[in-house]
Amino acid sequence: MTSEAARGSLRLHLLRWLLLPLFALLALNAYLSNRAAVAIANESFDRLLIASADAIADQVSVQDGQLSVDLPYVALQLLESNIQERVFYRVLAPDGSTLTGYADLPLPRIRPADGDKPRLYRADYDGESLHLVALRKPLFGTTISGAVMVVVAETGESRRALSRRIVLEDLGRQALLIAATGLLVWLGLRGGLRPLVRLRDQLLARPSTDLSPIDARTLPAELRPLIEAMNQHTARIDRLIQGRQQFLADASHQMRTPLAEMRTQIEYSLRQPQVEQAQETLRDVHDAVDALSRLVTQMLSLARSDPSALQHQQQGLIDLVELARDATLDFVSAARKKQIDLGFEDGAVEVRVRGNPVLLRELVANLVDNAIVYSDEGGSIVVRVVLSTAGAETPPVAVLEVEDDGPGIAVADREKVFQRFYRGAAGKAPGSGLGLAIVAEICASHEARIELLDGAGGRGLRVRVTLPRVQ
């Protein structure tokens, strides 16, 4: 039903949820009404049976020492109806003999005693189910002692007809009431869902580029959570689009200059008559291609590390010590070229975090690469992973640090270096200004905190990344 409701009409879905319980109550009420109607019909006709038996008993008399019964017509007329129904009676003398009526009409298993109330019972007779009453009436002021017993019976057609009519009339009224309720609910739903129709019209009237929030103040309270969720979703889409547009603008700006330079250099080398000059120009082009390749790689990493894109990336439990050690080993060769002492430290414990292994490795790689690029020859770089806690009540967190003894970053520039393509005082050094921007994006994707601190002895730079630890 859920999928059908999602594809079909909301009005019909709500109407079904409102009317189906009503029809279930109607079925239950039909069962209870039928029981009540049968009880009412039986009570009414049982009273007529008793009245008929009492009228017959009043006409029993003693004449010339013999019991006689003057059967009154009114006694049986009480049981007459327009339905073909059979009526039976039997009058028994004190000695148990039948004075008149049907001699084989069944008697109650327990016969009423003197002073007892009339006894009502059921029995089968001549292939039919009968409703019977047995009434005992003493004889007073006669030469015959004892009491006569009068038995009157009828078939149940009238009872069933009466109970059926009561039930049908009752259910008919209730069915009309439910139909009227359904109509009123339908009209109420049409009026109640008008805010949705107006909202639809407003959204359709918007330009395709309009991602501004929807004003939920004029909508019913039940719709506001939906509109707030839509606004949040639209805001995420807007940020994603703006990020992509900014990314494309930055990419086109950053790639246009090196491509133009390479084209100029190639055209210049083609005009050179001497092979040595052409080879020198080609070496410059080769270096430019390497720089451009690194720029493209970093920009792709930047796009992949965007927090909005991380939800599509696979995440899992990662041993941060092992990941950082492996990423550091990849830069041993680059460090040796500048005679830099590249070391790794850990607290001899396993540090587990949750995240994307590719992005976290990219984070370590960018920090180590930046440290190598901006450090002086003969310097030193230390990569360490430790557990840190702020207090006894605070759970330990994973801390990744990359520390160098290079020129460092001025305090005034430490917030700006996380911006894309910002170079600051290091503008003359090789690089694209994307390394720390990529690191910041990856930290945001993993709910991590990044800090730029002074190195040991106030010299160099210490980059600290704090991530939630998984026990």
MIFILO-308390 format. One record per residue (C-alpha): residue number from 1; residue in three letters; x, y, z. Coordinates in steps of 0.05 Angstrom, whole numbers, plus 32768, in hexadecimal, padded with zeros to 4 digits. Layout:
<recs>
i	aa	c1	c2	c3
NUM	ALA	X	Y	Z
...
</recs>
This chain:
<recs>
i	aa	c1	c2	c3
1	MET	8000	8000	8000
2	THR	803A	802F	800D
3	SER	8053	802C	7FC5
4	GLU	800D	8034	7FAA
5	ALA	8002	8070	7FD7
6	ALA	8043	808F	7FC0
7	ARG	802E	8089	7F78
8	GLY	7FE3	8098	7F80
9	SER	7FBA	80CF	7F9D
10	LEU	7FC7	80E8	7FE3
11	ARG	7F7D	80F7	7FEA
12	LEU	7F6A	80AF	7FDA
13	HIS	7FA1	8096	8009
14	LEU	7F86	80C0	8043
15	LEU	7F3E	80AE	8032
16	ARG	7F4F	8064	8035
17	TRP	7F71	806C	8078
18	LEU	7F33	8091	8092
19	LEU	7EFC	8065	8074
20	LEU	7F1B	8020	807C
21	PRO	7F19	8023	80C8
22	LEU	7ED1	803C	80C3
23	PHE	7EBD	8000	8099
24	ALA	7EE0	7FD2	80CA
25	LEU	7EB7	7FF2	8102
26	LEU	7E79	7FEA	80D7
27	ALA	7E87	7F9F	80D0
28	LEU	7E91	7F98	811B
29	ASN	7E52	7FC0	8128
30	ALA	7E2C	7F93	80F7
31	TYR	7E3F	7F56	8120
32	LEU	7E2D	7F77	8162
33	SER	7DED	7F95	8145
34	ASN	7DD8	7F50	812B
35	ARG	7DE0	7F32	8170
36	ALA	7DBA	7F6C	8190
37	ALA	7D82	7F67	815B
38	VAL	7D7A	7F1C	8166
39	ALA	7D76	7F27	81B1
40	ILE	7D42	7F5E	81A8
41	ALA	7D18	7F34	8178
42	ASN	7D1B	7EF7	81A6
43	GLU	7D08	7F21	81E3
44	SER	7CCC	7F3F	81BE
45	PHE	7CB1	7EFE	81A3
46	ASP	7CBF	7ED9	81E4
47	ARG	7C91	7F0A	8206
48	LEU	7C5C	7EFC	81D2
49	LEU	7C64	7EB1	81DE
50	ILE	7C5C	7EBB	8229
51	ALA	7C1F	7EE7	821E
52	SER	7C00	7EB3	81EF
53	ALA	7C0D	7E7A	8220
54	ASP	7BF1	7EA3	8259
55	ALA	7BB2	7EB3	8231
56	ILE	7BA7	7E68	8222
57	ALA	7BB3	7E55	826B
58	ASP	7B7D	7E87	8280
59	GLN	7B4A	7E61	8256
60	VAL	7B54	7E1E	8279
61	SER	7B17	7E0D	82A3
62	VAL	7AF4	7DD2	82C5
63	GLN	7AAF	7DC0	82AB
64	ASP	7A89	7D84	82C6
65	GLY	7AC8	7D6C	82E9
66	GLN	7AF0	7D6D	82A7
67	LEU	7B25	7D9D	8290
68	SER	7B14	7DC4	8252
69	VAL	7B3A	7DF7	822A
70	ASP	7B16	7E2E	8204
71	LEU	7B50	7E42	81D6
72	PRO	7B4B	7E8D	81CC
73	TYR	7B5A	7EA8	8186
74	VAL	7B7E	7EE4	81A2
75	ALA	7BB2	7EB6	81C2
76	LEU	7BCB	7E9F	817E
77	GLN	7BBD	7EE1	815C
78	LEU	7BF6	7EFF	8186
79	LEU	7C27	7ED5	815E
80	GLU	7C0A	7EE3	8119
81	SER	7C34	7F0A	80E6
82	ASN	7C36	7F14	809B
83	ILE	7C6E	7EE1	8098
84	GLN	7C5B	7E98	808F
85	GLU	7C6A	7E7E	80D4
86	ARG	7C4F	7E41	80F8
87	VAL	7C33	7E44	813F
88	PHE	7C2B	7E07	816D
89	TYR	7C0C	7DFE	81B1
90	ARG	7BFF	7DC7	81E4
91	VAL	7BD8	7DC6	8225
92	LEU	7BE8	7D90	8258
93	ALA	7BBC	7D79	8292
94	PRO	7BD8	7D71	82D8
95	ASP	7BE2	7D27	82CA
96	GLY	7C0D	7D37	828C
97	SER	7BD9	7D25	8258
98	THR	7BCE	7D53	821D
99	LEU	7B8C	7D78	8220
100	THR	7B93	7D9A	81DD
101	GLY	7BC7	7DAD	81A9
102	TYR	7C02	7D87	818D
103	ALA	7C0C	7D4B	81BA
104	ASP	7C55	7D41	81A3
105	LEU	7C6A	7D89	81AC
106	PRO	7CAC	7D86	81D2
107	LEU	7CAC	7D97	821C
108	PRO	7CE5	7DB9	8241
109	ARG	7D19	7D8B	8260
110	ILE	7D0C	7DAB	82A4
111	ARG	7CC2	7DB8	82AB
112	PRO	7CAD	7DF7	82D1
113	ALA	7C95	7DED	8318
114	ASP	7C5D	7E12	833A
115	GLY	7C6E	7E5B	8342
116	ASP	7CA6	7E58	830E
117	LYS	7CAB	7E8B	82D7
118	PRO	7C9A	7E75	8290
119	ARG	7CD3	7E4B	8274
120	LEU	7CEE	7E5E	8230
121	TYR	7D13	7E2A	8207
122	ARG	7D25	7E12	81C0
123	ALA	7D15	7DCF	81A1
124	ASP	7D0F	7DAD	815D
125	TYR	7CCB	7D96	8146
126	ASP	7CB4	7D7B	8104
127	GLY	7CF5	7D8F	80E2
128	GLU	7CF3	7DD7	80FC
129	SER	7D15	7DFD	8133
130	LEU	7CE1	7E19	8164
131	HIS	7CE1	7E4E	8199
132	LEU	7CB5	7E35	81D3
133	VAL	7C9B	7E4B	8216
134	ALA	7C7F	7E1E	824D
135	LEU	7C51	7E3D	8280
136	ARG	7C34	7E1A	82BE
137	LYS	7BF3	7E33	82DC
138	PRO	7BD4	7E15	831B
139	LEU	7B8A	7E06	831E
140	PHE	7B67	7E28	8358
141	GLY	7B1F	7E20	836F
142	THR	7B13	7DE1	8348
143	THR	7B09	7D98	8359
144	ILE	7B48	7D88	8333
145	SER	7B89	7D96	8356
146	GLY	7BCB	7DA4	8335
147	ALA	7BDF	7DD1	82FC
148	VAL	7BDB	7DD2	82B1
149	MET	7C16	7DE0	8284
150	VAL	7C0F	7E08	8245
151	VAL	7C44	7E03	820E
152	VAL	7C44	7E34	81D3
153	ALA	7C76	7E32	819B
154	GLU	7C85	7E57	815A
155	THR	7CB8	7E52	8122
156	GLY	7CED	7E8A	811F
157	GLU	7CDE	7EAC	80DC
158	SER	7CC1	7EEA	80FC
159	ARG	7CFA	7EEF	812D
160	ARG	7D2E	7EEA	80F6
161	ALA	7D08	7F1C	80CA
162	LEU	7D05	7F4E	8103
163	SER	7D4E	7F48	8116
164	ARG	7D63	7F4D	80CC
165	ARG	7D39	7F8C	80C3
166	ILE	7D57	7FAB	8101
167	VAL	7D9E	7F9C	80EA
168	LEU	7D93	7FB4	80A2
169	GLU	7D73	7FF5	80B8
170	ASP	7DAC	8001	80EA
171	LEU	7DE3	7FF0	80B7
172	GLY	7DC0	8019	8081
173	ARG	7DC2	8057	80AD
174	GLN	7E0B	804B	80BE
175	ALA	7E1E	803F	8075
176	LEU	7DFE	8081	8063
177	LEU	7E23	80A2	809C
178	ILE	7E66	8085	8084
179	ALA	7E57	809B	803C
180	ALA	7E47	80E1	8054
181	THR	7E87	80E0	807E
182	GLY	7EB0	80CA	8042
183	LEU	7E93	8103	8018
184	LEU	7EA1	8136	804E
185	VAL	7EE7	811B	8058
186	TRP	7EF4	811F	800E
187	LEU	7EDD	8167	800C
188	GLY	7F07	8175	804A
189	LEU	7F44	8156	802A
190	ARG	7F3C	8180	7FEC
191	GLY	7F3C	81BE	8017
192	GLY	7F72	81A5	8046
193	LEU	7FA2	8194	800D
194	ARG	7F9C	81D7	7FEB
195	PRO	7FDD	81F0	800C
196	LEU	8001	81B6	7FE9
197	VAL	7FE2	81CB	7FA6
198	ARG	7FF8	8213	7FB2
199	LEU	803E	81FC	7FC5
200	ARG	8041	81D3	7F85
201	ASP	802C	820F	7F5B
202	GLN	8061	823A	7F7D
203	LEU	8098	8207	7F70
204	LEU	8082	81FF	7F27
205	ALA	8082	824B	7F1E
206	ARG	80CB	8250	7F36
207	PRO	8104	8256	7F04
208	SER	812E	8218	7EFD
209	THR	816A	823D	7F1B
210	ASP	8144	8255	7F59
211	LEU	815C	822B	7F95
212	SER	8148	825D	7FCB
213	PRO	8125	8242	8009
214	ILE	80DA	823A	8009
215	ASP	80B5	8265	803B
216	ALA	8092	8234	806A
217	ARG	8071	8268	8097
218	THR	8031	826B	806D
219	LEU	802A	821F	806B
220	PRO	8008	81F1	809E
221	ALA	8032	81D7	80D7
222	GLU	802F	818F	80BC
223	LEU	8052	81A6	807B
224	ARG	8089	81CE	809C
225	PRO	80B7	8193	80AC
226	LEU	80B1	817C	8064
227	ILE	80C1	81C3	804A
228	GLU	80FB	81CA	807A
229	ALA	8117	8187	8061
230	MET	810E	819E	8019
231	ASN	8131	81E0	8029
232	GLN	816C	81BB	8048
233	HIS	8170	818C	800C
234	THR	816C	81C7	7FDC
235	ALA	81A2	81EC	8004
236	ARG	81D0	81AF	7FFD
237	ILE	81C3	81AE	7FB2
238	ASP	81D1	81F9	7FAE
239	ARG	8212	81F1	7FD4
240	LEU	8225	81B6	7FA7
241	ILE	8217	81DE	7F68
242	GLN	823C	821B	7F82
243	GLY	8277	81EF	7F96
244	ARG	8279	81D0	7F51
245	GLN	8274	8214	7F2F
246	GLN	82AC	822F	7F5B
247	PHE	82D5	81F1	7F4D
248	LEU	82CC	81F9	7F02
249	ALA	82DD	8243	7F06
250	ASP	831B	8236	7F2F
251	ALA	8330	81FC	7F01
252	SER	8328	8225	7EC2
253	HIS	834E	8260	7EE1
254	GLN	8387	8236	7EFC
255	MET	838F	820B	7EBE
256	ARG	8389	8242	7E8A
257	THR	83CC	8262	7E9D
258	PRO	83F9	8224	7E9C
259	LEU	83D9	820C	7E5B
260	ALA	83E5	8250	7E3B
261	GLU	842D	824F	7E53
262	MET	8439	8209	7E38
263	ARG	841B	821C	7DF4
264	THR	8448	8259	7DF1
265	GLN	8485	8230	7E04
266	ILE	8475	81FB	7DD0
267	GLU	846B	822F	7D9A
268	TYR	84AD	824F	7DAF
269	SER	84D2	820C	7DAC
270	LEU	84B7	81FF	7D66
271	ARG	84D6	8240	7D4E
272	GLN	851A	8230	7D6D
273	PRO	854D	821A	7D39
274	GLN	857C	81FD	7D6D
275	VAL	856C	81BA	7D8D
276	GLU	858A	81CE	7DD1
277	GLN	855B	8209	7DDA
278	ALA	851F	81DF	7DC4
279	GLN	8531	81A9	7DF7
280	GLU	8537	81DD	7E2E
281	THR	84F2	81F6	7E1D
282	LEU	84D6	81AF	7E1C
283	ARG	84F3	81A4	7E61
284	ASP	84CE	81E1	7E7A
285	VAL	848F	81C6	7E58
286	HIS	849A	8183	7E7A
287	ASP	849F	81A5	7EBE
288	ALA	845F	81CC	7EAE
289	VAL	843B	818C	7E9B
290	ASP	8450	816D	7EDE
291	ALA	8436	81AA	7F03
292	LEU	83F5	81A9	7EDC
293	SER	83ED	815E	7EE8
294	ARG	83F5	816A	7F32
295	LEU	83C3	81A3	7F2F
296	VAL	8390	8176	7F0C
297	THR	839C	813E	7F3F
298	GLN	8392	816D	7F79
299	MET	8354	818B	7F5C
300	LEU	8336	8146	7F52
301	SER	8348	8136	7F9A
302	LEU	8327	8177	7FB0
303	ALA	82E7	8165	7F8B
304	ARG	82E7	811F	7FA8
305	SER	82F2	8138	7FEF
306	ASP	82B6	8167	7FEE
307	PRO	8288	8157	802A
308	SER	824B	8153	7FFC
309	ALA	826E	811D	7FD2
310	LEU	8287	80F4	800D
311	GLN	8242	80D5	8019
312	HIS	824D	80AD	7FD9
313	GLN	8293	8096	7FF0
314	GLN	829E	8055	8015
315	GLN	82B1	805D	805E
316	GLY	82CA	802B	8091
317	LEU	82F7	8020	80CD
318	ILE	833F	8034	80BF
319	ASP	8380	802B	80E6
320	LEU	8399	8072	80E3
321	VAL	83E0	805E	80F8
322	GLU	83E9	802D	80BF
323	LEU	83C9	805C	808C
324	ALA	83F4	8097	80A0
325	ARG	8434	806C	80A1
326	ASP	8426	8051	805B
327	ALA	8416	8097	8040
328	THR	8456	80B3	805E
329	LEU	8482	807C	8040
330	ASP	846B	8093	7FFB
331	PHE	8491	80D5	8005
332	VAL	84D3	80B9	801D
333	SER	84F1	80C1	7FD8
334	ALA	84D9	8109	7FD1
335	ALA	84F5	811A	8016
336	ARG	8539	80FC	8005
337	LYS	853F	8128	7FC7
338	LYS	853E	8165	7FF6
339	GLN	8566	8141	802C
340	ILE	852B	8146	805B
341	ASP	8527	8118	8097
342	LEU	84E0	80FB	8092
343	GLY	84CB	80D4	80D0
344	PHE	848D	80B2	80EB
345	GLU	8477	80AC	8134
346	ASP	843D	8087	8154
347	GLY	8427	8077	819B
348	ALA	842E	802C	8192
349	VAL	83E2	8024	8195
350	GLU	83AE	8017	8160
351	VAL	8387	8056	814E
352	ARG	8347	8046	812A
353	VAL	831C	807A	8107
354	ARG	82E1	8078	80D8
355	GLY	82E8	8096	8093
356	ASN	82FA	808E	804A
357	PRO	8340	806F	8044
358	VAL	834F	8090	8001
359	LEU	833E	80D6	801A
360	LEU	8362	80CE	805C
361	ARG	83A0	80B5	8037
362	GLU	8399	80F2	800A
363	LEU	8397	811E	8049
364	VAL	83D8	8102	8063
365	ALA	83F9	8105	801F
366	ASN	83E8	814F	8016
367	LEU	8402	8162	805B
368	VAL	8443	813C	8050
369	ASP	844C	8157	8009
370	ASN	8440	819E	8020
371	ALA	8473	8195	8058
372	ILE	84A7	817C	8026
373	VAL	8499	81B2	7FF3
374	TYR	849E	81EC	8023
375	SER	84D6	81D1	8050
376	ASP	851E	81E4	8045
377	GLU	8552	81B2	802F
378	GLY	856F	818A	8069
379	GLY	8531	8196	8093
380	SER	8507	8164	80BA
381	ILE	84BF	814E	80B8
382	VAL	849B	8122	80EB
383	VAL	8458	8100	80E0
384	ARG	8438	80E5	811F
385	VAL	83F6	80C3	8133
386	VAL	83E3	80C3	817D
387	LEU	83A8	80BE	81AB
388	SER	8396	80FD	81D1
389	THR	8364	810C	8209
390	ALA	8350	814E	8227
391	GLY	833B	8130	826A
392	ALA	8326	80F2	828F
393	GLU	82DE	80FA	8279
394	THR	82EE	8108	8230
395	PRO	82F7	80CB	8202
396	PRO	833B	80C8	81DD
397	VAL	833E	80E5	8197
398	ALA	836D	80D4	815D
399	VAL	83A1	8109	814E
400	LEU	83C9	810C	810E
401	GLU	8403	813F	810C
402	VAL	8434	8152	80D5
403	GLU	846B	817F	80F0
404	ASP	84A4	81A0	80CA
405	ASP	84DB	81D2	80D9
406	GLY	84D1	81FC	809B
407	PRO	84BC	8245	8094
408	GLY	8476	8237	80AF
409	ILE	8438	8261	80A2
410	ALA	842B	82A5	80BE
411	VAL	83F4	82A9	80F2
412	ALA	83CE	82DB	80C7
413	ASP	83CD	82AA	808C
414	ARG	83BA	826B	80B2
415	GLU	8370	8272	80A6
416	LYS	8378	8287	805D
417	VAL	83A4	824D	8047
418	PHE	8368	821F	8049
419	GLN	834A	8247	800F
420	ARG	8353	822A	7FCA
421	PHE	8390	8244	7FA4
422	TYR	83A6	8272	7FDC
423	ARG	83F2	8274	7FDF
424	GLY	8402	82AD	8010
425	ALA	844B	82B7	8021
426	ALA	845B	8274	7FFF
427	GLY	8445	828D	7FBB
428	LYS	848A	8286	7F9D
429	ALA	8491	823D	7FB1
430	PRO	8478	8207	7F81
431	GLY	8431	81F0	7F8B
432	SER	83E9	8202	7F7B
433	GLY	83CE	8217	7FBE
434	LEU	839D	81DC	7FC1
435	GLY	83BF	81AE	7FF3
436	LEU	83A3	81CB	8034
437	ALA	835F	81D9	8012
438	ILE	835B	818E	8002
439	VAL	836E	817D	804A
440	ALA	8338	81AD	8065
441	GLU	8303	818D	8038
442	ILE	8316	8147	804E
443	CYS	8314	815C	8098
444	ALA	82CF	817A	808E
445	SER	82B9	8138	806D
446	HIS	82D1	8110	80AA
447	GLU	82BA	8140	80E1
448	ALA	8303	814C	80F2
449	ARG	8324	818B	810C
450	ILE	8364	81A8	80ED
451	GLU	8393	81D9	8110
452	LEU	83D2	81FD	80F9
453	LEU	8404	8205	8132
454	ASP	844C	8219	813B
455	GLY	8480	81E2	8137
456	ALA	84B0	81CE	816E
457	GLY	84D5	820A	818A
458	GLY	84A7	823A	8165
459	ARG	84C7	8227	8122
460	GLY	84A3	8207	80E7
461	LEU	845B	81F0	80E3
462	ARG	8435	81B9	8107
463	VAL	83F3	81A4	80E6
464	ARG	83C5	817F	8117
465	VAL	8388	8158	80FF
466	THR	8359	813E	8135
467	LEU	8328	8106	8122
468	PRO	82F4	80E0	814C
469	ARG	8310	809E	8163
470	VAL	82EA	805C	815C
471	GLN	82F2	802D	8197
</recs>
